[in-house]
Amino acid sequence: MPYVFIDRQADFDALVTKLLTHKYVSIDTESNSMYVYREQLCLLQLASEHLNAVVDSLSVDVRGLAPVFANRHIEKIFHSAEADIKTLKASLPVKFENIFDVMIAAKYLGLKRCGLENMVKEHIGVDLNKKFQKADWGRRPLMREMLDYAVGDVLYLHKLRVIFAEELRKKGRLEEIQGQFAEIAALEPGRNAFDENGFFRVHQARQLNGRGLAVLRELYIAREKAAMERNKPPFKIISEDLMFRLAIAPKEALEKLSIFKGVTGYVLINHGPWIKDAVHAGMKAPEVQFPKRNIAPEKRLHFEGIRERFKLLKAWRLETANKRNMLPEAVLGNDLLEKAALINPKTAEELRDIKGFGLEKFSLYAEEMIKALRRKQTK
């Protein structure tokens, strides 16, 4: 299907003018989070009634799309809207109104294979090219084949929307799902602040002694600094596995870094100096221990109660999903179940104020959730 590639501001501004007259626009984004320290919005794919476009968002100012996204009379169609909306909001000040997420719709209909490739193949009979799924979209120039791939992610969203909306209407779930869409549209991008204590979460870190943890901490912080300076993701600087092995044998690392698996010639030349500095700092620093978790008996009982209620609510959710022929996560997400388990509600009204619950889900599920919790308590 024909499309236009837009990398000039005048052409983009003309595109926005056209979109403001349309009833819907299908949207997808491509970023370069796997290749840089600070993620960038690299491409914006758009498809509407009479046009298909791939926009080079590194070459044009895409803030002009804000009125389109905020216009409640123009439906914005996504597959997995959460990621795209967070990416777009991180790049430009924007509010979304009137969205439709075909992946969420598929889950409401009980479809187990909700990937775009699977759904396009099953419902439209087209094979999508996924060759460039992990491409570096920040590199220029872009090959024509990459642009063809990118536009394919929006070409069939409207057809899927029509199919799924009709099925939802037949099942009486079209109004119900709108509440879920409104919650997704209101999402904001998270703050990716560096956590200096993140080294505790490194795989196998608990196998290290106090000295090893001190070395791992210095390596973890130094790697982040190196990633920031080189504008690369930390995992592309050195791996967590290498940091762990260096922390096990820091003396050997200082004596002959090249003996460690993963220390290539490139790593030795480009990162060897700061790696040795970090190991040396870790050898001199006070030993580090994992934080002790001394939980009082009454708190332990409290946590066990939360865990038990969460387990009960998950069982209720699975039963409800099976009855309604939906995927469990389309009934309620784990975050909402956790919040409900935490407050230990005695009445349905207590669930009303849980953020993200929504009026539709409250009316559908609040009483059932209380009954599920009461059944266990009365046994």
Secondary structure, 3 states (H helix, E strand, C coil): CCCEEECCHHHHHHHHHHHCCCCEEEEEEEECCCCCCCCCEEEEEEEECCCEEEEECCCCCHHHHHHHHHCCCCEEEECCHHHHHHHHHHHCCCCCCCEEEHHHHHHHCCCCCCCHHHHHHHHHCCCCCCCCCCCCCCCCCCCHHHHHHHHHHHHCHHHHHHHHHHHHHHHCCHHHHHHHHHHHHCCCCCCCCCCHHHHHHCCCHHHCCHHHHHHHHHHHHHHHHHHHHHCCCHHHCCCHHHHHHHHHCHHHHHHCHHHCCCCCHHHHHHHHHHHHHHHHHHHHCCCCCCCCCCCCHHHHHHHHHHHHHHHHHHHHHHHHHHHHCCCHHHHCCHHHHHHHHHHCCCCHHHHCCCCCCCHHHHHHHHHHHHHHHHHHHCC
